[in-house]
Amino acid sequence: MSIAQYTMAPPSKKRKKRDWSSIVFQVLFLLPAAAFLIIFMFYPIEETFRLSLMRYTGLGKPTYIGLQNYSRLLADDKFITAFFNVLGWAFWSVVIQIPLAFFIAYSLTAFRNRITGPLRAIYYLASVMPSAITAMLGRLVFAPRYGVLASLAETLNWQWLANIDFLGNANLAFWSVFAVATWAYTGFNIVYLMANIEQIPAEIREASMLDGANRWQYARYVVLPMVSYPLLIITVTTIVGSLKVFDLPYLLTNGGPGYATTTLVIYLYQEGFVNWLYGRAAAIGVVIFLLSLFFAVTLFTMQKRKGDFA
């Protein structure tokens, strides 16, 4: 007998042969998706970064100028104003639009009746409406002489309100456009939150009611924690969408009066497609990309550290 027969070590496992046909099959299935990402995502991002280091007007060859586009942006008052405009837009969107969406979604779910379905459709209708129509409705409401708000003020004999130019006043234009955006964008968040609230088992609600919780205590201590991840998704999409907002400010005020409603994307459009400064427009695009990436990674990292999801 050999010594190997008395050893307690487990027998060595035989390595399985690689199924190359299966690997090739999987790679072939992944190739279209990988090609799509490379062509329509990674390559444009790389080209934007490269172009942001160039001076290019669309004619001739680009000239490498290093970080001059970024330094000029930092010295540009219009860029600084647009930068703080989108940060303010993102902040107030999170502070106003998301709590409003949660309140309406929970109210429609908790006090369900015959009009819950129609109300959900009405709230969502504004989200699917084209931005041009939304902007036209916004102008109809805020028009200084013949708008809905001015006509209502005339009826109530509130001349001080009827004479206000909400979209032409530099102090009010931002808030007027933001009010239209809140009406337009909150509907999707309402429907999304309602879908998640309705998935909470009825047994949990019944148990909380037996423990003496009223509807709002149930919302605070049960519903809110259970929809924390959907709220995170809404927060991230709201912030990223705020950094890229373009349509409503452009259609309602064209970024004015002055720079009151100018956003980074409006400034990018003006620099790239009006002034033909493609390098500087690319630098603005890089700033928007980095800001969006920063907020998304930060929020997901903070949520993961809390242990709300793996």
C-alpha positions as CSV (number, residue, x, y, z in Angstrom):
1,M,0.0,0.0,0.0
2,S,1.2,3.5,-0.8
3,I,1.2,6.3,1.7
4,A,-1.2,8.2,-0.5
5,Q,-3.9,5.8,0.3
6,Y,-3.8,6.8,4.0
7,T,-3.8,10.6,3.6
8,M,-6.8,12.6,4.8
9,A,-6.5,15.2,2.1
10,P,-9.5,15.3,-0.3
11,P,-8.9,14.1,-3.8
12,S,-8.0,16.9,-6.2
13,K,-10.9,18.1,-8.3
14,K,-10.7,17.7,-12.0
15,R,-10.9,21.0,-13.8
16,K,-13.9,21.1,-16.1
17,K,-13.1,21.7,-19.7
18,R,-14.2,25.1,-21.0
19,D,-17.2,25.0,-23.2
20,W,-15.8,27.2,-26.0
21,S,-18.9,26.9,-28.1
22,S,-21.0,28.3,-25.2
23,I,-18.5,31.1,-24.7
24,V,-18.5,32.0,-28.3
25,F,-22.3,31.9,-28.4
26,Q,-22.5,34.3,-25.4
27,V,-19.9,36.7,-26.9
28,L,-21.9,36.8,-30.2
29,F,-25.0,37.8,-28.3
30,L,-23.1,40.5,-26.3
31,L,-21.4,42.0,-29.4
32,P,-24.5,44.0,-30.7
33,A,-25.0,45.6,-27.2
34,A,-21.3,46.3,-26.8
35,A,-21.1,47.8,-30.3
36,F,-24.1,50.0,-29.5
37,L,-22.5,51.3,-26.3
38,I,-19.2,51.9,-27.9
39,I,-20.6,53.8,-31.0
40,F,-23.4,55.8,-29.3
41,M,-22.1,56.3,-25.8
42,F,-18.3,55.8,-25.1
43,Y,-17.1,57.2,-28.4
44,P,-19.2,60.4,-28.2
45,I,-18.1,60.9,-24.6
46,E,-14.4,60.5,-25.6
47,E,-14.8,62.8,-28.6
48,T,-16.5,65.5,-26.4
49,F,-13.6,65.4,-23.9
50,R,-11.1,65.6,-26.8
51,L,-13.0,68.5,-28.5
52,S,-13.2,70.4,-25.3
53,L,-9.4,70.8,-25.5
54,M,-9.6,72.3,-29.0
55,R,-10.4,75.5,-30.7
56,Y,-12.8,74.6,-33.5
57,T,-15.4,76.6,-35.4
58,G,-16.5,73.9,-37.8
59,L,-14.1,75.1,-40.5
60,G,-10.6,73.9,-41.0
61,K,-8.8,71.7,-38.5
62,P,-9.2,71.8,-34.7
63,T,-6.4,73.5,-32.8
64,Y,-5.2,72.1,-29.5
65,I,-5.4,74.8,-26.8
66,G,-5.4,72.6,-23.6
67,L,-7.6,73.8,-20.8
68,Q,-8.2,77.3,-22.2
69,N,-11.9,76.6,-22.9
70,Y,-12.4,75.7,-19.2
71,S,-10.5,78.7,-18.0
72,R,-12.5,81.0,-20.2
73,L,-15.8,79.5,-18.9
74,L,-14.7,80.1,-15.3
75,A,-14.2,83.8,-16.2
76,D,-17.5,84.1,-18.1
77,D,-20.3,85.7,-16.0
78,K,-22.9,84.0,-18.2
79,F,-21.5,80.5,-17.5
80,I,-21.4,81.2,-13.8
81,T,-25.0,82.4,-13.8
82,A,-26.1,79.4,-15.8
83,F,-24.2,77.1,-13.5
84,F,-25.9,78.4,-10.4
85,N,-29.2,78.5,-12.2
86,V,-29.1,74.7,-12.8
87,L,-27.9,74.1,-9.2
88,G,-30.8,76.1,-7.9
89,W,-33.2,74.4,-10.3
90,A,-31.9,71.0,-9.0
91,F,-32.2,72.0,-5.3
92,W,-35.7,73.4,-5.6
93,S,-36.8,70.4,-7.7
94,V,-35.7,68.0,-4.9
95,V,-37.2,70.2,-2.2
96,I,-40.5,71.0,-3.8
97,Q,-41.3,68.5,-6.6
98,I,-40.4,65.2,-4.9
99,P,-42.2,65.9,-1.6
100,L,-45.2,67.1,-3.6
101,A,-45.2,64.0,-5.7
102,F,-45.0,61.8,-2.6
103,F,-47.8,63.7,-0.9
104,I,-50.2,63.4,-3.9
105,A,-49.2,59.8,-4.6
106,Y,-49.8,58.7,-1.0
107,S,-53.1,60.7,-0.8
108,L,-54.4,59.1,-4.0
109,T,-53.5,55.6,-2.7
110,A,-54.7,56.1,0.9
111,F,-58.0,57.8,0.1
112,R,-58.8,55.7,-3.0
113,N,-62.2,56.3,-4.6
114,R,-63.8,56.6,-8.0
115,I,-61.8,59.6,-9.1
116,T,-58.4,58.1,-8.2
117,G,-57.9,56.6,-11.7
118,P,-58.9,59.8,-13.6
119,L,-56.7,61.9,-11.3
120,R,-53.7,59.7,-12.0
121,A,-54.3,60.0,-15.7
122,I,-54.7,63.8,-15.4
123,Y,-51.4,64.2,-13.4
124,Y,-49.6,61.9,-15.9
125,L,-51.0,63.7,-18.9
126,A,-48.7,66.8,-18.3
127,S,-45.6,64.5,-18.3
128,V,-46.3,63.1,-21.8
129,M,-47.4,66.4,-23.3
130,P,-44.8,67.8,-25.8
131,S,-42.7,70.6,-24.3
132,A,-43.8,73.0,-27.0
133,I,-47.5,72.7,-25.9
134,T,-46.5,72.9,-22.3
135,A,-44.6,76.1,-23.0
136,M,-47.6,77.6,-24.9
137,L,-49.9,76.8,-22.0
138,G,-47.3,78.4,-19.6
139,R,-47.3,81.6,-21.8
140,L,-51.1,81.6,-21.8
141,V,-51.2,81.5,-18.0
142,F,-48.4,84.1,-17.4
143,A,-49.1,86.6,-20.3
144,P,-49.1,90.0,-18.7
145,R,-52.3,91.5,-20.2
146,Y,-54.4,88.8,-21.6
147,G,-53.2,85.7,-19.7
148,V,-55.2,83.5,-17.5
149,L,-53.6,84.9,-14.3
150,A,-54.0,88.5,-15.5
151,S,-57.6,88.0,-16.5
152,L,-58.4,86.4,-13.1
153,A,-56.7,89.4,-11.3
154,E,-58.8,91.8,-13.4
155,T,-61.9,90.0,-12.4
156,L,-60.9,90.2,-8.7
157,N,-59.8,93.8,-9.2
158,W,-56.2,93.0,-8.2
159,Q,-54.4,95.5,-10.5
160,W,-51.1,94.9,-8.7
161,L,-51.2,91.3,-9.9
162,A,-52.6,92.0,-13.4
163,N,-49.7,94.3,-14.2
164,I,-46.9,91.9,-13.3
165,D,-44.9,90.5,-16.2
166,F,-44.0,87.1,-14.8
167,L,-41.8,86.0,-17.7
168,G,-40.3,89.4,-18.4
169,N,-39.3,90.3,-14.8
170,A,-35.7,89.1,-14.0
171,N,-36.7,88.5,-10.4
172,L,-39.8,86.4,-11.3
173,A,-38.9,84.7,-14.5
174,F,-37.0,81.8,-12.9
175,W,-39.8,81.0,-10.5
176,S,-42.5,81.3,-13.3
177,V,-40.6,78.8,-15.5
178,F,-40.0,76.6,-12.6
179,A,-43.7,76.6,-11.7
180,V,-44.5,75.4,-15.3
181,A,-41.8,72.7,-15.0
182,T,-43.2,71.5,-11.7
183,W,-46.6,71.0,-13.2
184,A,-45.1,69.3,-16.2
185,Y,-42.6,67.0,-14.5
186,T,-44.3,66.0,-11.2
187,G,-46.9,63.8,-12.9
188,F,-44.4,61.1,-13.8
189,N,-43.1,60.9,-10.2
190,I,-46.6,60.7,-8.9
191,V,-47.5,57.7,-11.0
192,Y,-44.1,56.0,-10.3
193,L,-44.5,56.4,-6.5
194,M,-48.1,55.3,-6.6
195,A,-47.0,52.1,-8.3
196,N,-44.5,51.4,-5.6
197,I,-46.8,52.3,-2.7
198,E,-49.5,50.0,-4.0
199,Q,-47.0,47.1,-3.9
200,I,-46.7,47.4,-0.1
201,P,-48.6,44.3,1.3
202,A,-51.9,45.1,2.9
203,E,-50.9,43.0,6.0
204,I,-48.3,45.7,6.9
205,R,-50.9,48.4,6.8
206,E,-53.3,46.4,8.8
207,A,-50.7,45.6,11.4
208,S,-49.7,49.3,11.7
209,M,-53.3,50.3,12.1
210,L,-53.8,47.7,14.9
211,D,-50.8,49.2,16.7
212,G,-52.6,52.6,16.7
213,A,-50.9,54.4,13.8
214,N,-53.1,56.8,11.8
215,R,-52.7,57.3,8.1
216,W,-50.0,60.0,8.3
217,Q,-48.0,58.0,10.9
218,Y,-48.2,55.0,8.6
219,A,-46.9,57.2,5.8
220,R,-44.0,58.5,7.9
221,Y,-42.8,55.4,9.6
222,V,-43.9,52.6,7.1
223,V,-44.4,53.9,3.6
224,L,-41.6,56.4,3.4
225,P,-38.9,53.9,4.5
226,M,-40.3,51.2,2.2
227,V,-40.2,53.4,-0.9
228,S,-36.8,54.9,-0.1
229,Y,-35.1,53.3,-3.1
230,P,-37.7,54.5,-5.6
231,L,-37.3,58.0,-4.0
232,L,-33.6,57.7,-4.6
233,I,-34.2,56.9,-8.2
234,I,-36.5,59.9,-8.6
235,T,-34.0,62.1,-6.8
236,V,-31.1,61.1,-9.1
237,T,-33.2,61.5,-12.3
238,T,-34.6,64.8,-11.0
239,I,-31.1,66.2,-10.3
240,V,-29.6,64.9,-13.6
241,G,-32.7,66.2,-15.5
242,S,-32.3,69.6,-13.8
243,L,-28.7,69.8,-14.9
244,K,-29.8,69.2,-18.5
245,V,-32.9,71.2,-18.5
246,F,-33.4,73.1,-21.8
247,D,-36.8,73.0,-23.4
248,L,-39.1,74.9,-21.1
249,P,-36.6,77.8,-20.2
250,Y,-35.7,78.1,-23.9
251,L,-39.3,78.1,-25.2
252,L,-40.7,80.3,-22.5
253,T,-38.0,83.0,-22.1
254,N,-35.1,82.0,-24.4
255,G,-32.9,82.1,-21.3
256,G,-33.9,85.7,-20.4
257,P,-34.5,88.3,-19.3
258,G,-30.8,88.8,-19.2
259,Y,-29.4,85.5,-17.9
260,A,-32.2,84.9,-15.4
261,T,-33.3,81.6,-16.9
262,T,-30.2,80.6,-18.8
263,T,-29.2,77.0,-18.2
264,L,-26.0,75.2,-19.0
265,V,-27.6,73.5,-22.0
266,I,-29.0,76.7,-23.3
267,Y,-25.6,78.2,-23.0
268,L,-24.1,75.2,-24.7
269,Y,-26.6,75.5,-27.6
270,Q,-25.8,79.2,-28.0
271,E,-22.0,78.7,-28.0
272,G,-22.1,75.6,-30.3
273,F,-24.9,76.3,-32.8
274,V,-25.1,80.1,-32.7
275,N,-21.5,81.3,-32.1
276,W,-19.9,78.2,-33.7
277,L,-17.5,77.7,-30.8
278,Y,-17.6,74.0,-30.7
279,G,-14.7,73.6,-28.3
280,R,-16.3,75.8,-25.7
281,A,-19.6,74.0,-26.2
282,A,-17.9,70.7,-25.7
283,A,-16.3,72.0,-22.5
284,I,-19.8,72.9,-21.2
285,G,-21.0,69.4,-22.1
286,V,-18.1,67.9,-20.1
287,V,-19.1,70.0,-17.1
288,I,-22.7,68.8,-17.3
289,F,-21.5,65.2,-17.6
290,L,-19.1,65.5,-14.6
291,L,-21.8,67.2,-12.5
292,S,-24.4,64.5,-13.3
293,L,-21.8,61.7,-12.6
294,F,-20.8,63.3,-9.3
295,F,-24.4,63.6,-8.0
296,A,-25.4,60.1,-9.2
297,V,-22.4,58.4,-7.6
298,T,-22.7,60.4,-4.4
299,L,-26.3,59.7,-3.9
300,F,-26.0,56.0,-4.6
301,T,-22.9,55.7,-2.4
302,M,-24.7,57.4,0.5
303,Q,-27.7,55.1,0.1
304,K,-25.6,52.0,0.0
305,R,-23.7,53.0,3.2
306,K,-27.1,53.2,4.9
307,G,-27.7,49.6,4.0
308,D,-31.0,50.2,2.2
309,F,-29.9,48.1,-0.7
310,A,-27.0,45.8,-1.4
